[in-house]
Amino acid sequence: MRTTTAALAATIALGIAASASIASAKTAPAMEKCYGVSLAGKNDCKAGAGTSCAGTAHANYQGNAWKLVKAGTCTSIKTPKGNGSLTPKA
């Protein structure tokens, strides 16, 4: 009886975890990479040669560093160096 109860409890727990995972995936907004909008050290990835990735941008609004933003908003983000870009900026 204990084995059956434990198995049932494990099955229910897995079902709940799977449902929560699916629900969060459905509610998460679509995101896109937006270049030139992150502050120094606050980029999500790709900050050029000699960098390892996230948090490695050397300057504010660095054109080759990107930040994840809500899809469809990148090019409307205004910075002192112009708007965000869907491709790396020079």
Short mmCIF file of the C-alpha atoms (twelve columns), coordinates in Angstrom:
data_MODEL
# 
_entry.id   MODEL 
# 
loop_
_atom_site.group_PDB 
_atom_site.id 
_atom_site.type_symbol 
_atom_site.label_atom_id 
_atom_site.label_alt_id 
_atom_site.label_comp_id 
_atom_site.label_asym_id 
_atom_site.label_seq_id 
_atom_site.Cartn_x 
_atom_site.Cartn_y 
_atom_site.Cartn_z 
_atom_site.pdbx_PDB_model_num 
ATOM 1  C CA . MET A 1  0.000  0.000  0.000   1 
ATOM 2  C CA . ARG A 2  2.823  2.445  0.836   1 
ATOM 3  C CA . THR A 3  4.435  1.883  -2.545  1 
ATOM 4  C CA . THR A 4  1.179  2.634  -4.330  1 
ATOM 5  C CA . THR A 5  0.586  5.770  -2.255  1 
ATOM 6  C CA . ALA A 6  4.142  6.983  -2.856  1 
ATOM 7  C CA . ALA A 7  3.854  6.300  -6.572  1 
ATOM 8  C CA . LEU A 8  0.540  8.137  -6.731  1 
ATOM 9  C CA . ALA A 9  1.990  11.115 -4.849  1 
ATOM 10 C CA . ALA A 10 5.003  11.226 -7.172  1 
ATOM 11 C CA . THR A 11 2.761  11.081 -10.242 1 
ATOM 12 C CA . ILE A 12 0.605  13.936 -8.955  1 
ATOM 13 C CA . ALA A 13 3.692  16.030 -8.125  1 
ATOM 14 C CA . LEU A 14 5.115  15.499 -11.610 1 
ATOM 15 C CA . GLY A 15 1.792  16.434 -13.168 1 
ATOM 16 C CA . ILE A 16 1.622  19.657 -11.171 1 
ATOM 17 C CA . ALA A 17 5.213  20.554 -12.055 1 
ATOM 18 C CA . ALA A 18 4.591  19.891 -15.748 1 
ATOM 19 C CA . SER A 19 1.413  22.003 -15.697 1 
ATOM 20 C CA . ALA A 20 3.237  24.903 -14.045 1 
ATOM 21 C CA . SER A 21 6.030  24.693 -16.616 1 
ATOM 22 C CA . ILE A 22 3.604  24.695 -19.529 1 
ATOM 23 C CA . ALA A 23 1.603  27.573 -18.067 1 
ATOM 24 C CA . SER A 24 4.686  29.743 -17.578 1 
ATOM 25 C CA . ALA A 25 5.882  29.017 -21.120 1 
ATOM 26 C CA . LYS A 26 2.528  30.124 -22.498 1 
ATOM 27 C CA . THR A 27 2.461  33.342 -20.481 1 
ATOM 28 C CA . ALA A 28 6.067  34.388 -21.113 1 
ATOM 29 C CA . PRO A 29 6.169  37.229 -23.658 1 
ATOM 30 C CA . ALA A 30 8.107  36.743 -26.881 1 
ATOM 31 C CA . MET A 31 11.555 38.306 -26.620 1 
ATOM 32 C CA . GLU A 32 14.110 39.565 -29.140 1 
ATOM 33 C CA . LYS A 33 17.749 40.610 -29.079 1 
ATOM 34 C CA . CYS A 34 18.127 44.373 -29.127 1 
ATOM 35 C CA . TYR A 35 21.558 45.838 -29.847 1 
ATOM 36 C CA . GLY A 36 22.824 49.143 -28.512 1 
ATOM 37 C CA . VAL A 37 20.418 49.570 -25.598 1 
ATOM 38 C CA . SER A 38 22.207 48.009 -22.623 1 
ATOM 39 C CA . LEU A 39 24.229 49.832 -20.021 1 
ATOM 40 C CA . ALA A 40 27.871 48.935 -19.373 1 
ATOM 41 C CA . GLY A 41 28.050 45.542 -17.694 1 
ATOM 42 C CA . LYS A 42 24.296 44.949 -18.071 1 
ATOM 43 C CA . ASN A 43 24.163 43.291 -21.504 1 
ATOM 44 C CA . ASP A 44 22.724 39.800 -21.919 1 
ATOM 45 C CA . CYS A 45 25.438 38.629 -24.314 1 
ATOM 46 C CA . LYS A 46 27.805 39.328 -27.239 1 
ATOM 47 C CA . ALA A 47 29.902 42.334 -26.517 1 
ATOM 48 C CA . GLY A 48 32.645 41.835 -29.066 1 
ATOM 49 C CA . ALA A 49 36.127 40.407 -29.187 1 
ATOM 50 C CA . GLY A 50 37.790 39.706 -25.867 1 
ATOM 51 C CA . THR A 51 34.550 39.378 -23.917 1 
ATOM 52 C CA . SER A 52 32.995 36.265 -22.501 1 
ATOM 53 C CA . CYS A 53 29.320 37.204 -22.766 1 
ATOM 54 C CA . ALA A 54 26.696 38.490 -20.328 1 
ATOM 55 C CA . GLY A 55 27.681 41.513 -18.290 1 
ATOM 56 C CA . THR A 56 30.792 42.273 -20.329 1 
ATOM 57 C CA . ALA A 57 29.817 45.383 -22.287 1 
ATOM 58 C CA . HIS A 58 32.453 48.039 -21.646 1 
ATOM 59 C CA . ALA A 59 30.338 51.080 -22.463 1 
ATOM 60 C CA . ASN A 60 26.759 52.255 -22.217 1 
ATOM 61 C CA . TYR A 61 24.739 51.598 -25.391 1 
ATOM 62 C CA . GLN A 62 27.569 49.565 -26.938 1 
ATOM 63 C CA . GLY A 63 26.478 48.735 -30.494 1 
ATOM 64 C CA . ASN A 64 27.636 45.120 -30.531 1 
ATOM 65 C CA . ALA A 65 26.106 44.182 -27.160 1 
ATOM 66 C CA . TRP A 66 22.496 43.097 -26.893 1 
ATOM 67 C CA . LYS A 67 19.787 42.918 -24.264 1 
ATOM 68 C CA . LEU A 68 16.627 40.805 -24.455 1 
ATOM 69 C CA . VAL A 69 13.546 42.995 -24.769 1 
ATOM 70 C CA . LYS A 70 9.884  42.326 -25.448 1 
ATOM 71 C CA . ALA A 71 9.407  41.432 -29.115 1 
ATOM 72 C CA . GLY A 72 8.434  44.374 -31.277 1 
ATOM 73 C CA . THR A 73 9.850  47.046 -28.961 1 
ATOM 74 C CA . CYS A 74 13.549 47.132 -29.841 1 
ATOM 75 C CA . THR A 75 13.611 49.726 -32.575 1 
ATOM 76 C CA . SER A 76 11.403 52.089 -30.567 1 
ATOM 77 C CA . ILE A 77 13.831 52.171 -27.615 1 
ATOM 78 C CA . LYS A 78 15.584 55.541 -27.670 1 
ATOM 79 C CA . THR A 79 19.116 56.018 -26.291 1 
ATOM 80 C CA . PRO A 80 21.595 58.903 -26.421 1 
ATOM 81 C CA . LYS A 81 23.205 57.046 -29.351 1 
ATOM 82 C CA . GLY A 82 19.978 56.496 -31.313 1 
ATOM 83 C CA . ASN A 83 17.341 53.785 -31.324 1 
ATOM 84 C CA . GLY A 84 17.846 50.111 -30.561 1 
ATOM 85 C CA . SER A 85 18.668 47.820 -33.461 1 
ATOM 86 C CA . LEU A 86 17.838 44.215 -34.356 1 
ATOM 87 C CA . THR A 87 21.352 43.853 -35.791 1 
ATOM 88 C CA . PRO A 88 24.737 44.850 -34.316 1 
ATOM 89 C CA . LYS A 89 25.629 48.518 -34.720 1 
ATOM 90 C CA . ALA A 90 29.072 49.747 -35.698 1 
# 
